[in-house]
Amino acid sequence: MIITYSFPSDTVCLLKEGSKVDFQTFLLEKKIGKELEINIATELGIEPENIFRHLKKLVGEKVVKDDLLGEKKGLLSTKKFSSPETGIIKEIDHHKGILIIATTSKEKNKILSPFKGEVEKVNKESLQIKINKGEGFPVKNVAADFGGEVLYFESSSSYSSADLSQKIIFTDKINSYLQVKTEALGIKGYVTLEKLPEKPDSYFANLKNIDDFKKIKKLNYPYCTVMVQSAKIYFYQ
């Protein structure tokens, strides 16, 4: 079975075609960015509405650290202000006299794979993943992509931390006590029919169709992957 996984344009895929992946494999890498706000009017000692007369860079331009951003020439002296960091001019506010630079740090955030399978094809902003036999179902209330080993949860059964650790709980509903308890024992997420009683600290999704619940339980596939963009969950071997 082939599924398509789309990823944001500001991330880089770390895998190659033919790579085997599981839920502990780093899939994507994202540079950590921030916005740097500079009061250029204050730095140059000018009125905010006059900043465009003194700026050396415009919105959309790339700047390197120590590039000249603004300059005010006087009779006896010249005030200059240089960029403290490398980035791109994101915004210029002539009402407040502020310039905003979008920067990218050297730090990178690595993102784990939400699926288990083999990379069939790598495209610019998507992957084609080959997974074992499975089936997809529509979901709703999904906040993020996630996946893992499925635990077909029964509220009348008792589970150890080893049983629950990093598992995706699949159940029709769960009460507040069991939600808090299972999260404390390290579950990875929930897939339920009904909404969760408490705001979760873990991943979650709701099945869109009631009839799918019994079918999924009968299939009893060991793994699942939830995707935000397609609003689908795949259960597979």
Summary of the structure (lengths in Angstrom):
residues: 237
radius of gyration: 25.2
end to end distance: 10.4
largest distance: 84.3
contacts: 709
relative contact order: 0.18
helix: 14%
strand: 46%
